[in-house]
């Protein structure tokens, strides 16, 4: 199989999807970017005076994890509790009629409120610089973080020239195009402007970072992803992460103040819901009235990490060193579904074979398929081992339930014979996945660096005061290290669970051995 291979189809390279997910490559000129942005805006621009949003129901508020509704508010109709004067304007200058209050959320869901003179036309790069200035981050942080528009329904990383306000005004159109949500859910949804890790930042670049403020932001985002179940791992790893988090949050363990009731009340701050629910099932089977088993394990982990004195920055780095070992670390996440292997009843037509809801994680190293209901990793593939193709049905315009799909092709061994497997992922976000994969593969090909060169750059960076030159280091992991990361997939719970997938099988010559349930677009 040819590495990094994409099976091409008829696509328009100027599609707006590339604006939403692909970062500008060296060589892209400003005129092309501007023309793309104009095409993206098209006729879907909505004026704020004509747009009335329905307040989200309580469940949407909970899913937003303490966020306020949206990030943009007109200054003339909104009086935030705390506003920050424009950093680039003199205090005595009055605000223009176009002034707008915005809130940029950080990984821990706290917000930075500021007033922009021309908020409707402010670009992502301009807002990014204001946030960087407010947080007093080093210049090197520009290669690590980015601005995103996120909601429970869709997550989009912005390019520097994007106008967050204009994209927010078109959010409903994006949801109709890239999600399967009902019109009512679409109207209730509003994105928030979030300052978080860029999907294009390399793991090697992060590992070189030494600035405490940067490490804190990375730590806070990693904690959020762990608690939300985006980093599936074994219970032992969750407990190590929870112990470090408890040490950072509550300080060294003190038996007089850190009671078991406190830990039990805060379990959801340390573990994903499915881990807590699994422990509760075990507890109910034992007909026991004792506390949740995770409480005692968390107390023990907190005690263990409290034996050695650590500064906050040491806790951040130790926590991140665990997360950096996850092959799916730093991914962008997409919603999708795959077919389950047909059971006996489904094969004879007695029982319908339902699809499995999945999360597709895409980062600079590969693609990962996660069972959304169980937060279990089903499949992980490095780009070197796969080919992919985007496809959509010709009847998709007439049938809104007909979703486009992404095909993943990879090699496997069956009965000591090498065969090719084909997985079909159905998702309205398939085109976004395709664009991001294409970009990550291009970056990997353009910036491939030998391990010795990477080590030399690392040594130079460590010797440089305040890491001033780190923003130009953006190399991928060496091939040896990428291989080590994907070895995690071969043992324990983090394995490629082929029996959970409905796959077509081909010989190396291309002959179809087993068609599976793959549908023809």
C-alpha positions in Angstrom: 0.0 0.0 0.0 1.3 3.4 -0.9 1.8 5.6 2.2 0.0 8.9 2.5 -2.2 8.0 -0.4 -5.5 9.7 -1.1 -7.8 8.4 -3.7 -8.9 11.5 -5.5 -12.4 12.3 -6.7 -14.0 15.3 -8.3 -13.7 18.1 -5.8 -13.8 21.9 -5.9 -10.5 23.0 -4.3 -12.1 26.4 -3.4 -14.8 24.8 -1.2 -15.4 26.7 2.0 -14.6 23.6 4.0 -10.9 24.2 3.4 -11.3 27.6 5.1 -12.7 26.0 8.2 -10.2 23.3 8.8 -7.0 23.8 6.8 -4.3 26.2 7.9 -2.6 28.5 5.4 0.4 26.8 3.8 3.5 28.7 2.9 2.9 29.8 -0.7 -0.8 30.7 -0.2 -1.2 34.3 -1.3 -3.5 36.8 0.3 -5.6 37.3 -2.7 -6.6 33.6 -2.8 -7.4 33.6 0.9 -9.5 36.8 0.5 -11.4 35.4 -2.4 -12.1 32.2 -0.4 -13.4 34.2 2.5 -15.7 36.2 0.3 -17.0 33.0 -1.2 -17.6 31.6 2.3 -19.6 34.6 3.4 -21.7 34.6 0.2 -25.3 35.5 0.7 -25.7 33.9 4.1 -24.6 37.0 6.1 -27.1 37.8 8.8 -27.3 41.2 10.4 -27.4 41.1 14.2 -30.4 43.5 14.3 -32.4 40.9 12.3 -31.2 37.9 14.2 -33.0 36.7 17.4 -31.7 33.6 19.1 -33.8 31.3 21.3 -32.2 30.8 24.7 -30.8 27.2 25.0 -32.6 24.7 27.3 -30.9 23.7 30.6 -29.3 20.6 29.1 -27.4 22.8 26.6 -26.2 25.1 29.3 -24.8 22.1 31.2 -23.0 20.7 28.2 -21.4 24.1 27.8 -19.5 23.6 31.1 -20.2 27.0 32.7 -19.9 29.0 29.5 -22.1 32.0 28.9 -24.3 31.9 25.8 -22.0 32.9 22.9 -19.0 35.2 22.8 -20.3 38.3 21.0 -22.5 41.0 22.3 -23.2 44.5 20.8 -22.0 47.2 23.2 -25.2 49.2 22.8 -27.5 46.4 23.8 -25.3 44.6 26.4 -23.7 45.7 29.7 -21.3 42.9 30.8 -20.5 42.7 34.5 -16.8 43.3 33.7 -15.4 44.8 30.6 -11.8 45.6 29.6 -11.0 48.8 27.8 -9.5 48.3 24.3 -5.7 47.7 24.9 -4.8 49.6 21.7 -7.0 52.7 22.4 -6.4 55.6 24.7 -8.7 55.7 27.7 -10.1 59.2 26.8 -11.2 58.2 23.3 -14.9 57.3 23.2 -16.0 54.0 21.7 -17.3 54.0 18.2 -20.9 52.9 17.3 -19.4 49.6 16.0 -17.9 48.8 19.4 -18.7 45.3 20.6 -18.1 43.3 23.8 -16.6 39.9 23.3 -15.6 37.0 25.6 -12.8 34.6 24.8 -12.9 31.5 26.8 -9.8 29.7 28.1 -9.4 25.9 28.4 -10.6 26.0 32.0 -13.8 27.8 30.8 -13.0 31.0 32.5 -13.3 34.0 30.1 -11.5 37.1 29.1 -13.9 40.0 28.4 -12.9 42.8 26.2 -14.4 45.6 24.1 -13.3 45.9 20.5 -13.7 49.1 18.5 -14.8 47.3 15.3 -15.8 43.8 16.7 -17.8 42.8 13.6 -14.7 43.0 11.4 -12.0 42.0 13.9 -9.9 39.1 12.6 -8.9 36.0 14.6 -5.3 37.0 14.5 -6.1 40.5 16.0 -8.2 38.9 18.8 -5.5 36.3 19.4 -2.9 39.0 19.9 -5.1 40.7 22.5 -5.5 37.5 24.4 -1.8 36.7 24.2 -1.1 40.2 25.6 -3.7 39.8 28.4 -2.2 36.5 29.5 1.4 37.7 29.0 2.3 34.7 26.9 5.6 34.5 25.1 5.8 35.0 21.3 6.4 31.3 20.9 2.8 30.5 22.0 1.6 31.6 18.5 2.7 28.2 17.2 0.9 26.3 19.9 -2.5 27.9 20.3 -5.3 29.1 18.1 -8.8 30.5 18.3 -11.7 28.1 17.8 -15.5 28.4 17.5 -16.9 25.5 19.4 -20.3 24.3 20.5 -21.6 20.9 21.5 -22.6 20.3 17.9 -19.5 21.5 15.9 -15.9 22.6 16.5 -14.0 24.7 14.0 -10.4 26.0 14.3 -10.2 29.5 12.8 -7.6 30.8 10.3 -5.8 34.1 11.1 -7.8 36.1 8.5 -11.2 34.8 9.6 -13.7 37.1 11.2 -15.2 35.2 14.2 -18.2 37.5 14.3 -19.1 36.9 10.7 -18.7 33.1 11.0 -20.8 33.2 14.2 -23.6 34.9 12.2 -23.4 32.0 9.7 -23.2 29.3 12.4 -26.7 28.0 11.7 -25.8 27.4 8.0 -22.7 25.4 9.0 -24.8 23.3 11.4 -27.3 22.5 8.7 -24.5 21.5 6.3 -22.2 19.6 8.7 -24.5 18.1 11.4 -27.6 15.9 11.5 -29.3 17.9 14.3 -32.9 19.1 14.1 -33.8 22.6 13.2 -34.8 23.3 16.8 -31.4 22.2 18.1 -29.7 24.2 15.5 -31.5 27.4 16.4 -30.8 26.8 20.1 -27.0 26.3 19.5 -24.5 29.1 19.7 -20.7 28.8 19.4 -18.2 30.2 21.9 -14.9 31.7 21.0 -12.2 29.6 22.7 -8.4 30.0 23.0 -7.0 26.5 22.9 -4.3 24.2 21.4 -3.9 24.3 17.6 -4.5 20.9 15.9 -1.4 21.7 13.8 1.0 22.0 16.7 3.4 19.1 16.8 3.9 17.0 19.9 7.7 17.6 19.7 7.1 21.4 19.8 5.0 21.1 23.0 7.5 18.9 24.8 10.1 21.6 24.3 8.0 24.2 26.0 9.2 25.6 29.3 7.0 28.6 30.0 4.8 28.0 33.0 1.8 30.0 31.6 1.8 28.0 28.4 2.1 24.7 30.3 -0.7 25.7 32.5 -3.0 26.3 29.6 -2.0 23.0 28.0 -2.6 21.2 31.3 -6.1 22.8 31.7 -7.1 21.7 28.2 -5.8 18.2 28.8 -7.7 17.9 32.1 -10.9 18.9 30.3 -10.4 16.3 27.5 -9.7 13.6 30.0 -12.8 14.4 32.1 -14.9 14.6 28.9 -13.8 11.1 27.9 -11.9 12.2 24.8 -8.7 10.4 26.0 -9.9 6.8 26.6 -7.4 4.9 28.7 -7.2 2.3 31.4 -8.4 3.0 35.0 -4.8 2.9 36.3 -3.9 5.8 34.0 -7.0 7.8 34.9 -6.1 7.4 38.6 -2.5 8.7 38.1 -3.9 11.7 36.2 -6.6 12.3 38.9 -4.0 12.1 41.7 -1.9 14.8 40.0 -4.9 16.9 39.4 -6.0 16.6 43.1 -2.4 17.6 44.1 -2.6 20.7 41.9 -6.2 21.6 43.0 -6.2 20.8 46.7 -2.5 20.8 47.5 -0.7 18.1 49.4 -2.9 15.5 51.0 -4.1 16.4 54.5 -6.3 13.7 56.2 -7.9 16.3 58.5 -9.3 18.4 55.7 -9.4 16.1 52.7 -12.2 13.8 53.7 -13.7 11.1 51.6 -16.9 13.0 51.2 -15.0 15.8 49.4 -13.6 13.4 46.9 -16.9 11.7 46.3 -18.6 15.0 45.7 -16.0 16.0 43.1 -15.6 12.7 41.3 -17.0 14.2 38.1 -14.2 16.7 38.1 -11.6 13.9 37.9 -13.1 11.1 35.9 -15.2 10.7 32.7 -18.9 9.8 33.3 -18.5 6.3 31.8 -15.7 5.4 34.3 -17.9 6.6 37.2 -20.9 4.7 35.9 -18.9 1.5 35.4 -17.8 1.7 39.1 -21.4 2.3 40.2 -22.5 -0.9 38.4 -19.9 -2.9 40.2 -21.1 -1.3 43.5 -24.7 -2.2 42.9 -23.8 -5.8 42.1 -22.2 -6.1 45.5 -25.4 -4.6 47.2 -23.0 -2.4 49.1 -23.8 1.0 50.7 -20.2 2.0 50.9 -18.7 4.9 48.9 -17.9 4.7 45.3 -14.7 2.5 44.8 -13.0 5.4 42.9 -13.1 7.5 46.0 -10.7 5.2 47.9 -8.5 4.9 44.9 -8.4 8.6 44.3 -7.5 9.2 47.9 -4.6 6.7 47.6 -3.4 8.3 44.4 -3.5 11.8 46.0 -1.5 10.5 49.0 1.1 8.9 46.8 1.8 12.0 44.7 1.9 14.1 47.9 4.9 12.3 49.2 7.2 14.3 46.9 7.1 18.1 46.9 6.2 19.5 43.5 5.8 23.0 42.2 2.7 23.7 40.0 4.8 23.8 36.9 6.2 20.3 37.8 2.7 19.0 38.1 1.7 20.5 34.8 4.6 18.8 33.0 4.2 15.5 34.7 0.5 15.4 33.8 1.3 16.4 30.2 4.0 13.7 30.0 1.3 11.1 30.6 -1.1 12.7 28.0 1.7 13.1 25.4 1.9 9.3 25.4 -1.7 9.0 24.0 -1.5 8.5 20.2 -4.7 10.5 19.8 -3.4 13.5 21.9 -4.0 16.9 20.3 -6.8 15.7 18.0 -9.7 17.5 16.4 -12.9 15.6 17.0 -15.7 14.8 14.6 -19.1 13.0 14.9 -19.9 10.0 12.8 -21.2 6.5 12.7 -20.2 3.1 11.4 -22.1 -0.1 10.8 -21.9 -2.9 13.3 -21.0 -6.4 12.1 -24.2 -8.2 11.4 -25.4 -10.7 14.0 -27.3 -13.9 13.2 -30.7 -12.2 13.5 -29.7 -9.3 11.3 -28.3 -11.6 8.6 -31.6 -13.4 8.3 -33.6 -10.1 8.4 -35.3 -10.6 11.7 -33.5 -7.8 13.5 -32.3 -4.4 12.3 -28.6 -3.9 12.6 -28.2 -0.4 14.2 -25.2 1.8 13.5 -22.5 2.6 16.1 -22.1 6.3 17.0 -18.4 7.1 16.9 -16.1 10.0 17.5 -13.3 10.4 14.9 -10.1 11.9 16.2 -7.6 13.4 13.7 -4.2 14.7 14.7 -0.8 15.1 13.0 0.1 11.5 13.5 -3.0 9.6 12.5 -6.7 8.8 12.6 -8.6 7.2 15.5 -12.1 5.8 15.8 -13.7 6.0 19.3 -16.9 4.3 20.4 -18.8 7.4 21.7 -21.1 5.5 24.1 -18.3 3.5 25.8 -15.4 6.0 25.2 -13.5 3.0 23.9 -10.8 3.2 21.2 -11.8 0.9 18.3 -9.2 1.6 15.7 -6.0 3.7 15.4 -4.1 4.2 12.2 -0.9 6.2 11.5 -0.9 8.0 8.1 1.9 5.8 6.9 -0.4 2.8 7.1 -3.6 4.0 5.4 -5.2 5.4 2.2 -8.4 7.4 2.4 -11.1 8.8 0.1 -14.1 11.1 0.5 -17.3 10.2 -1.2 -20.9 11.3 -1.3 -24.0 9.9 -3.0 -25.4 11.6 -6.1 -28.8 11.6 -4.4 -27.5 13.4 -1.3 -29.1 16.7 -2.3 -32.6 15.1 -2.7 -32.2 12.9 0.5 -31.1 14.8 3.6 -30.7 11.5 5.5 -28.1 10.4 3.0 -24.7 11.2 4.6 -21.4 11.5 2.8 -18.7 9.1 3.9 -15.0 8.7 4.4 -13.3 5.4 3.4 -10.2 4.3 5.3 -8.1 1.5 3.7 -5.4 -0.3 5.6 -3.5 -3.6 5.6 -4.1 -6.4 8.1 -2.9 -10.0 8.5 -5.4 -12.8 8.5 -4.3 -16.5 8.6 -0.7 -15.4 7.9 -1.9 -13.6 4.8 -1.7 -9.9 4.1 -5.1 -8.4 3.2 -6.5 -5.0 2.8 -9.4 -3.8 5.0 -11.9 -1.0 4.1 -13.8 0.9 6.7 -16.7 3.2 5.8 -17.4 6.1 8.1 -20.7 8.0 7.6 -20.7 11.6 8.7 -21.9 15.1 7.6 -18.4 16.2 8.7 -16.7 13.8 6.3 -15.5 16.7 4.1 -14.0 18.4 7.1 -12.1 15.3 8.1 -10.9 14.9 4.5 -9.5 18.4 4.4 -7.8 18.1 7.8 -6.3 14.7 6.9 -5.0 16.1 3.7 -3.4 19.1 5.5 -1.8 16.9 8.2 -0.3 14.5 5.6 1.1 17.5 3.6 2.7 18.9 6.8 4.1 15.5 7.7 5.7 15.2 4.2 7.0 18.7 4.1 8.6 18.8 7.6 9.9 15.2 8.0 13.0 15.6 10.2 15.6 13.0 11.2 15.7 12.2 15.0 19.3 13.5 15.2 18.3 16.9 13.8 15.3 17.1 16.2 17.5 16.4 19.2 19.9 19.1 18.1 17.1 21.6 17.8 15.8 20.5 21.2 19.2 21.2 22.8 19.5 24.6 21.1 16.0 25.5 22.3 16.8 24.5 25.9 19.9 26.7 25.8 18.0 29.7 24.4 16.8 32.3 27.0 13.0 32.4 27.4 12.7 30.0 24.4 12.6 32.9 22.0 13.2 30.8 18.9 10.7 28.0 19.7 8.1 29.4 17.4 10.0 28.3 14.4 10.4 24.7 15.6 7.4 22.7 14.4 8.7 19.3 13.4 6.8 16.1 13.6 7.7 13.3 15.9 10.6 11.1 14.6 9.4 7.9 13.0 10.8 5.8 15.9 8.7 7.8 18.4 5.6 7.6 16.3 6.0 3.9 16.2 6.3 3.8 20.0 3.1 5.7 20.4 1.1 3.4 18.2 2.5 0.4 20.0 0.1 1.4 22.8 -2.7 0.4 20.5 -1.5 -3.2 20.5 -2.0 -4.0 24.1 -4.5 -3.7 26.9 -7.8 -1.9 26.3 -6.2 0.4 23.7 -6.1 -2.1 20.8 -7.5 -2.2 17.3 -10.8 -4.0 17.9 -11.4 -5.4 14.4 -14.3 -7.5 15.6 -16.2 -4.3 16.4 -16.0 -3.1 12.8 -17.9 -3.9 9.7 -15.1 -4.2 7.2 -14.7 -5.1 3.5 -11.7 -7.4 2.8 -9.5 -7.4 -0.3 -6.5 -9.3 -1.4 -3.2 -7.5 -2.1 -4.1 -7.9 -5.8 -7.4 -6.0 -5.2 -9.7 -9.0 -5.4 -12.8 -8.6 -3.1 -12.7 -11.5 -0.5 -15.5 -10.2 1.7 -17.7 -7.3 0.8 -19.0 -6.8 4.3 -21.9 -4.3 4.5 -20.1 -1.5 2.6 -22.6 0.6 0.8 -22.0 2.1 -2.6 -22.3 5.9 -2.5 
